């Protein structure tokens, strides 16, 4: 059985405790995310559109037309960043 400890803290102390916990979480998340090589990163439609300098509907059309591969993660559609960059490179050279 876990031991429970009741401690009295004021609002500022609680806020500091929460902020410290969030800072630790964000640091760990950032380290984990940046350790993933770029070739393994997947991006959402909005970011894909920003990178390609087109609208989100254009990205959707490219995906439907098979010009770029769509990947489904749960209910979300993602694009593999290196594949998108390769497609854009080919488009610019034509």
N, C-alpha and C positions, 0 to 999 in steps of 0.2 A: 504494500500500500504506500502511495506517495504521501509524503509529509506536506502539509499545507502551512504556509506561513502568512499571517496577516501583517501587513506593514502600512503604516499611515504615511502618505506622501501628499504634497500639495500639487496644485495644478501645474505649476512650472516644472516641478520634478517629473511629473508624469509626461509632460510634453517632451522634455529632454530625453526621457527613457524611450519614448516612441520614436523620436527623431534619430536617436542612436541606432535603434533596431532597424529602421528604414535605411539608414546610411550603410549599415553592414550588409543588408539584403541587396541594395543596389550595387555595391562594390562587388559582391559575389556574382551577381547577375551579369555585370559588365565584363568581368573576367571570363565567365563561362561563354558569353556571346562572342567576345573577340577572339577566343581560342578556337572558334569554328572557322576553318579556312573559307575564304570567299567563294570558292567553287562549290561549297556545300550550302550556301545561303539561298533561302527562298524569300521572295519579296511579295508584298500584296499589290493589288491592281493600281492603287494610287501612286505608290512609289515607282512601279514600272512605268506608269504614264509620265511621271516627272522625269525619270531618267531618259525616256524616249522623246520627251518634249511633244507629247501628243495628249489627247484627252483620254479619260478612262474608258469611254465608249469605243475608242479606236483600239485600245488594248483588248477590250472584250471581243471586238470584231476579229482581231488577229488571232485570238485564242479559238474562237468558233471556227474560223477558216483554216485552222491548223498551221498557221504561219509561225506561231510560238506555242509551245506545249503548256497546257494548264495542269496544275497539280492540285488535288483536293485534299485538304487537311480538315477533317470534320466538316463544318459547313462553309469553310473558307476556300477561296481560290488563291493559289500562289503561283509565282513564276520563278523558275530557276535563273538567278541573276546571270551566270555565265552564258546560258542559252540566249537570253534576251540580248546581251551585249554582242554575241556572235551574229544574231539576226540583224541587229542594227548596223553592224560593221558591213555585212553583206549588202544591205540596202543602200548604204552610202557609196559603196564601190560600184554599184550598177548604174 
